Amino acid sequence: MPPPSFRPKKLDLGCFVNIRVIRDDAKRQIFEKHEAERQALRHIIRNTTLPQRARVEAQLQLMQMPVYSRPTQIRNRCILGGKSRGILRDFKMSRFNFRMQALLGNLPGVKKASW
């Protein structure tokens, strides 16, 4: 029997799910939740007309925010395989999966170029 603190994650990603995809989805949700607050603190830190004390307090608050609220923590991943390299941004797929889906005709408006 699982421990009482165990809660299965409910994801409606519609794709192959491995631990990296789950972690990436969690990072994106946390980033979205804290984005406005993070931008406000960064604006306060950069505003030189404010008193130094207010700017330092904003820096401390920014440093105490969750690590996953940083935009650099987010990594583009393939929605089909979870791969992190060779991702086409427009389709959110790896090169290989993009090629396979295009050859099968599953991507509207995409066809094999021939000349």
MDTraj code that builds the backbone (N, CA, C; nanometers):
import mdtraj as md
import numpy as np

residues = "MET PRO PRO PRO SER PHE ARG PRO LYS LYS LEU ASP LEU GLY CYS PHE VAL ASN ILE ARG VAL ILE ARG ASP ASP ALA LYS ARG GLN ILE PHE GLU LYS HIS GLU ALA GLU ARG GLN ALA LEU ARG HIS ILE ILE ARG ASN THR THR LEU PRO GLN ARG ALA ARG VAL GLU ALA GLN LEU GLN LEU MET GLN MET PRO VAL TYR SER ARG PRO THR GLN ILE ARG ASN ARG CYS ILE LEU GLY GLY LYS SER ARG GLY ILE LEU ARG ASP PHE LYS MET SER ARG PHE ASN PHE ARG MET GLN ALA LEU LEU GLY ASN LEU PRO GLY VAL LYS LYS ALA SER TRP".split()
xyz = np.array([
    [0.0852, -0.1177, 0.0000],
    [0.0000, 0.0000, 0.0000],
    [0.0899, 0.1242, 0.0000],
    [0.0609, 0.2239, -0.0886],
    [0.1461, 0.3427, -0.0949],
    [0.1312, 0.4286, 0.0303],
    [0.2339, 0.5055, 0.0612],
    [0.2234, 0.5934, 0.1789],
    [0.1114, 0.6951, 0.1607],
    [0.0562, 0.7456, 0.2696],
    [-0.0579, 0.8368, 0.2588],
    [-0.0248, 0.9693, 0.1906],
    [0.1016, 1.0073, 0.1848],
    [0.1373, 1.1345, 0.1217],
    [0.1497, 1.1210, -0.0294],
    [0.1397, 0.9973, -0.0820],
    [0.1539, 0.9765, -0.2252],
    [0.0275, 1.0215, -0.2968],
    [0.0451, 1.1085, -0.3954],
    [-0.0662, 1.1526, -0.4786],
    [-0.0263, 1.1350, -0.6242],
    [-0.0952, 1.0528, -0.7001],
    [-0.0598, 1.0389, -0.8406],
    [-0.0885, 1.1683, -0.9151],
    [0.0000, 1.2032, -1.0075],
    [-0.0190, 1.3255, -1.0837],
    [-0.1202, 1.3015, -1.1939],
    [-0.2097, 1.3967, -1.2115],
    [-0.3067, 1.3886, -1.3188],
    [-0.2624, 1.4850, -1.4277],
    [-0.2221, 1.4289, -1.5396],
    [-0.1761, 1.5104, -1.6514],
    [-0.2605, 1.4803, -1.7737],
    [-0.3078, 1.5826, -1.8386],
    [-0.3773, 1.5674, -1.9654],
    [-0.2886, 1.6234, -2.0752],
    [-0.1702, 1.5653, -2.0888],
    [-0.0752, 1.6136, -2.1882],
    [-0.1019, 1.5531, -2.3250],
    [-0.1702, 1.4418, -2.3290],
    [-0.2011, 1.3782, -2.4558],
    [-0.0778, 1.3264, -2.5270],
    [0.0206, 1.2818, -2.4528],
    [0.1451, 1.2368, -2.5143],
    [0.2082, 1.1290, -2.4279],
    [0.3173, 1.0767, -2.4781],
    [0.3964, 0.9812, -2.4024],
    [0.4468, 1.0507, -2.2772],
    [0.4258, 0.9903, -2.1616],
    [0.4623, 1.0558, -2.0370],
    [0.5743, 0.9775, -1.9698],
    [0.6868, 1.0437, -1.9525],
    [0.7917, 0.9888, -1.8684],
    [0.8202, 1.0917, -1.7598],
    [0.9109, 1.0621, -1.6707],
    [0.9327, 1.1496, -1.5549],
    [0.9823, 1.2873, -1.5972],
    [1.0578, 1.2936, -1.7045],
    [1.1085, 1.4240, -1.7503],
    [0.9959, 1.5124, -1.8027],
    [0.9003, 1.4535, -1.8716],
    [0.7865, 1.5298, -1.9225],
    [0.7007, 1.5787, -1.8059],
    [0.6823, 1.4941, -1.7055],
    [0.6048, 1.5334, -1.5870],
    [0.6737, 1.6492, -1.5153],
    [0.8055, 1.6386, -1.4983],
    [0.8812, 1.7430, -1.4309],
    [0.8760, 1.8737, -1.5106],
    [0.8871, 1.8641, -1.6432],
    [0.8820, 1.9826, -1.7273],
    [0.7450, 2.0492, -1.7180],
    [0.6397, 1.9701, -1.7152],
    [0.5052, 2.0260, -1.7020],
    [0.4896, 2.0964, -1.5669],
    [0.5429, 2.0368, -1.4618],
    [0.5358, 2.1002, -1.3290],
    [0.6134, 2.2315, -1.3286],
    [0.7303, 2.2334, -1.3926],
    [0.8099, 2.3567, -1.3997],
    [0.7339, 2.4663, -1.4723],
    [0.6683, 2.4308, -1.5812],
    [0.5932, 2.5305, -1.6581],
    [0.4767, 2.5871, -1.5771],
    [0.4080, 2.5023, -1.5011],
    [0.2963, 2.5497, -1.4193],
    [0.3453, 2.6421, -1.3078],
    [0.4552, 2.6060, -1.2425],
    [0.5093, 2.6899, -1.1350],
    [0.5587, 2.8220, -1.1910],
    [0.6242, 2.8183, -1.3083],
    [0.6714, 2.9415, -1.3712],
    [0.5547, 3.0335, -1.4037],
    [0.4481, 2.9776, -1.4600],
    [0.3311, 3.0575, -1.4955],
    [0.2660, 3.1200, -1.3719],
    [0.2656, 3.0445, -1.2629],
    [0.2046, 3.0919, -1.1388],
    [0.2811, 3.2107, -1.0801],
    [0.4138, 3.2082, -1.0883],
    [0.4972, 3.3100, -1.0244],
    [0.5512, 3.4166, -1.1200],
    [0.5147, 3.4095, -1.2478],
    [0.5754, 3.4987, -1.3462],
    [0.5493, 3.6465, -1.3176],
    [0.4273, 3.6840, -1.2849],
    [0.3940, 3.8249, -1.2613],
    [0.4700, 3.8794, -1.1403],
    [0.4742, 3.8011, -1.0338],
    [0.5457, 3.8445, -0.9127],
    [0.6953, 3.8604, -0.9410],
    [0.7505, 3.7668, -1.0153],
    [0.8931, 3.7719, -1.0494],
    [0.9243, 3.8970, -1.1328],
    [0.8398, 3.9285, -1.2297],
    [0.8615, 4.0467, -1.3124],
    [0.8502, 4.1749, -1.2304],
    [0.7558, 4.1787, -1.1371],
    [0.7407, 4.2977, -1.0525],
    [0.8651, 4.3185, -0.9662],
    [0.9163, 4.2103, -0.9076],
    [1.0368, 4.2218, -0.8246],
    [1.1575, 4.2645, -0.9078],
    [1.1686, 4.2121, -1.0272],
    [1.2815, 4.2505, -1.1131],
    [1.2722, 4.3979, -1.1524],
    [1.1498, 4.4461, -1.1729],
    [1.1316, 4.5881, -1.2054],
    [1.1733, 4.6756, -1.0864],
    [1.1379, 4.6338, -0.9663],
    [1.1764, 4.7098, -0.8463],
    [1.3285, 4.7107, -0.8319],
    [1.3928, 4.5971, -0.8546],
    [1.5379, 4.5875, -0.8395],
    [1.6093, 4.6798, -0.9382],
    [1.5579, 4.6895, -1.0576],
    [1.6242, 4.7694, -1.1615],
    [1.5927, 4.9176, -1.1545],
    [1.4908, 4.9560, -1.0770],
    [1.4507, 5.0962, -1.0675],
    [1.5461, 5.1702, -0.9735],
    [1.6308, 5.2539, -1.0293],
    [1.7315, 5.3235, -0.9489],
    [1.6741, 5.4415, -0.8720],
    [1.5500, 5.4821, -0.9007],
    [1.4915, 5.5944, -0.8276],
    [1.4362, 5.5527, -0.6918],
    [1.4186, 5.4235, -0.6711],
    [1.3686, 5.3735, -0.5419],
    [1.4825, 5.3713, -0.4400],
    [1.4485, 5.3748, -0.3114],
    [1.5541, 5.3663, -0.2093],
    [1.6250, 5.2305, -0.2132],
    [1.7500, 5.2328, -0.1730],
    [1.8338, 5.1131, -0.1781],
    [1.7754, 4.9992, -0.0935],
    [1.7170, 5.0335, 0.0194],
    [1.6616, 4.9305, 0.1090],
    [1.5493, 4.8521, 0.0405],
    [1.4608, 4.9231, -0.0296],
    [1.3499, 4.8560, -0.0990],
    [1.4030, 4.7643, -0.2088],
    [1.5073, 4.8082, -0.2767],
    [1.5649, 4.7269, -0.3839],
    [1.6309, 4.6005, -0.3285],
    [1.6986, 4.6130, -0.2147],
    [1.7636, 4.4969, -0.1527],
    [1.6589, 4.3976, -0.1022],
    [1.5504, 4.4496, -0.0441],
    [1.4434, 4.3612, 0.0018],
    [1.3813, 4.2854, -0.1155],
    [1.3653, 4.3539, -0.2283],
    [1.3115, 4.2878, -0.3476],
    [1.4073, 4.1791, -0.3959],
    [1.5379, 4.2061, -0.3865],
    [1.6366, 4.1041, -0.4256],
    [1.6261, 3.9810, -0.3359],
    [1.6109, 4.0033, -0.2063],
    [1.5981, 3.8909, -0.1129],
    [1.4713, 3.8096, -0.1408],
    [1.3612, 3.8786, -0.1692],
    [1.2368, 3.8079, -0.2012],
    [1.2514, 3.7273, -0.3297],
    [1.3204, 3.7848, -0.4264],
    [1.3409, 3.7149, -0.5529],
    [1.4259, 3.5903, -0.5344],
    [1.5270, 3.5994, -0.4484],
    [1.6135, 3.4852, -0.4240],
    [1.5411, 3.3744, -0.3481],
    [1.4384, 3.4086, -0.2705],
    [1.3669, 3.3092, -0.1916],
    [1.2512, 3.2439, -0.2671],
    [1.2278, 3.2858, -0.3909],
    [1.1220, 3.2239, -0.4703],
    [1.1639, 3.0826, -0.5101],
    [1.0684, 2.9966, -0.5419],
    [1.1031, 2.8591, -0.5807],
    [1.1963, 2.8552, -0.7013],
    [1.2828, 2.7555, -0.7041],
    [1.3795, 2.7430, -0.8131],
    [1.3082, 2.7251, -0.9464],
    [1.2001, 2.6484, -0.9473],
    [1.1303, 2.6205, -1.0727],
    [1.0531, 2.7404, -1.1261],
    [1.0516, 2.8523, -1.0528],
    [0.9838, 2.9703, -1.1043],
    [1.0734, 3.0499, -1.1988],
    [1.1972, 3.0046, -1.2171],
    [1.2891, 3.0722, -1.3082],
    [1.2649, 3.0255, -1.4510],
    [1.2688, 3.1197, -1.5463],
    [1.2462, 3.0777, -1.6856],
    [1.3582, 2.9896, -1.7406],
    [1.4775, 2.9972, -1.6846],
    [1.5878, 2.9158, -1.7356],
    [1.5733, 2.7689, -1.6989],
    [1.4833, 2.7365, -1.6071],
    [1.4626, 2.5975, -1.5685],
    [1.3790, 2.5211, -1.6708],
    [1.3067, 2.5934, -1.7548],
    [1.2182, 2.5297, -1.8519],
    [1.2996, 2.4885, -1.9738],
    [1.2771, 2.3666, -2.0182],
    [1.3486, 2.3124, -2.1340],
    [1.2447, 2.2620, -2.2336],
    [1.2630, 2.2971, -2.3606],
    [1.1713, 2.2469, -2.4622],
    [1.1885, 2.0963, -2.4758],
    [1.0774, 2.0252, -2.4738],
    [1.0807, 1.8796, -2.4860],
    [0.9810, 1.8349, -2.5914],
    [1.0115, 1.7227, -2.6528],
    [0.9243, 1.6637, -2.7534],
    [0.7956, 1.6163, -2.6859],
    [0.6810, 1.6486, -2.7455],
    [0.5538, 1.6080, -2.6869],
    [0.5253, 1.4604, -2.7085],
    [0.5979, 1.3985, -2.7999],
    [0.5749, 1.2567, -2.8269],
    [0.6713, 1.1658, -2.7526],
    [0.7959, 1.2069, -2.7376],
    [0.8932, 1.1175, -2.6766],
    [0.9630, 1.1720, -2.5545],
    [0.9498, 1.3006, -2.5256],
    [1.0151, 1.3592, -2.4099],
    [1.1599, 1.3957, -2.4334],
    [1.2071, 1.3836, -2.5566],
    [1.3457, 1.4146, -2.5890],
    [1.3689, 1.5652, -2.5781],
    [1.4898, 1.6056, -2.5370],
    [1.5148, 1.7480, -2.5144],
    [1.6056, 1.8118, -2.6197],
    [1.6601, 1.7336, -2.7087],
    [1.7487, 1.7903, -2.8111],
    [1.6860, 1.7777, -2.9487],
    [1.7195, 1.8734, -3.0337],
    [1.6691, 1.8700, -3.1708],
    [1.5205, 1.8939, -3.1789],
    [1.4693, 1.9891, -3.1013],
    [1.3256, 2.0162, -3.0952],
    [1.2912, 2.1301, -3.1906],
    [1.1878, 2.1098, -3.2712],
    [1.1357, 2.2153, -3.3567],
    [1.0295, 2.2907, -3.2770],
    [1.0533, 2.4180, -3.2525],
    [0.9658, 2.4956, -3.1636],
    [0.8224, 2.5034, -3.2128],
    [0.8056, 2.5215, -3.3434],
    [0.6706, 2.5397, -3.3976],
    [0.5821, 2.4181, -3.3756],
    [0.6426, 2.2996, -3.3727],
    [0.5647, 2.1765, -3.3608],
    [0.5844, 2.1066, -3.2264],
    [0.6786, 2.1518, -3.1464],
    [0.7112, 2.0914, -3.0169],
    [0.7421, 1.9430, -3.0312],
    [0.8171, 1.9109, -3.1360],
    [0.8548, 1.7724, -3.1622],
    [1.0022, 1.7650, -3.1954],
    [1.0589, 1.6470, -3.1694],
    [1.1974, 1.6244, -3.2098],
    [1.2018, 1.6097, -3.3620],
    [1.3200, 1.6232, -3.4176],
    [1.3354, 1.6144, -3.5631],
    [1.2831, 1.4819, -3.6163],
    [1.3176, 1.3748, -3.5476],
    [1.2772, 1.2424, -3.5939],
    [1.1256, 1.2252, -3.5897],
    [1.0635, 1.2619, -3.4776],
    [0.9190, 1.2486, -3.4666],
    [0.8461, 1.3398, -3.5645],
    [0.9013, 1.4579, -3.5878],
    [0.8428, 1.5479, -3.6869],
    [0.8446, 1.4830, -3.8240],
    [0.9572, 1.4232, -3.8585],
    [0.9693, 1.3582, -3.9892],
    [0.8696, 1.2428, -4.0032],
    [0.8593, 1.1606, -3.8994],
    [0.7680, 1.0464, -3.9054],
    [0.6220, 1.0924, -3.9164],
    [0.5845, 1.1924, -3.8386],
    [0.4470, 1.2427, -3.8423],
    [0.4162, 1.3088, -3.9763],
    [0.5143, 1.3797, -4.0322],
    [0.4936, 1.4441, -4.1620],
    [0.4790, 1.3402, -4.2722],
    [0.5593, 1.2346, -4.2684],
    [0.5498, 1.1303, -4.3702],
    [0.4178, 1.0540, -4.3607],
    [0.3653, 1.0409, -4.2392],
    [0.2362, 0.9744, -4.2221],
    [0.1184, 1.0652, -4.2577],
    [0.1453, 1.1953, -4.2744],
    [0.0392, 1.2903, -4.3082],
    [-0.0388, 1.3387, -4.1884],
    [0.0187, 1.3272, -4.0691],
    [-0.0520, 1.3694, -3.9479],
    [-0.0365, 1.5177, -3.9171],
    [0.0498, 1.5885, -3.9888],
    [0.0703, 1.7318, -3.9659],
    [0.0072, 1.8090, -4.0818],
    [-0.1009, 1.8802, -4.0557],
    [-0.1665, 1.9523, -4.1654],
    [-0.0779, 2.0635, -4.2195],
    [-0.0748, 2.0740, -4.3509],
    [0.0036, 2.1792, -4.4163],
    [0.1498, 2.1463, -4.4340],
    [0.1932, 2.0287, -4.3915],
    [0.3329, 1.9907, -4.4046],
    [0.3421, 1.8759, -4.5042],
    [0.4282, 1.8943, -4.6037],
    [0.4503, 1.7857, -4.6977],
    [0.5981, 1.7783, -4.7304],
    [0.6382, 1.6649, -4.7816],
    [0.7786, 1.6421, -4.8141],
    [0.8159, 1.7261, -4.9350],
    [0.9241, 1.7985, -4.9213],
    [0.9695, 1.8803, -5.0340],
    [1.0411, 1.7931, -5.1358],
    [1.0141, 1.8150, -5.2617],
    [1.0855, 1.7441, -5.3678],
    [1.1079, 1.8398, -5.4830],
    [1.2262, 1.8378, -5.5367],
    [1.2573, 1.9271, -5.6479],
    [1.3459, 1.8614, -5.7486],
])
top = md.Topology()
chain = top.add_chain()
for i, resn in enumerate(residues, 1):
    res = top.add_residue(resn, chain, resSeq=i)
    for name in ("N", "CA", "C"):
        top.add_atom(name, md.element.get_by_symbol(name[0]), res)
traj = md.Trajectory(xyz[None], top)
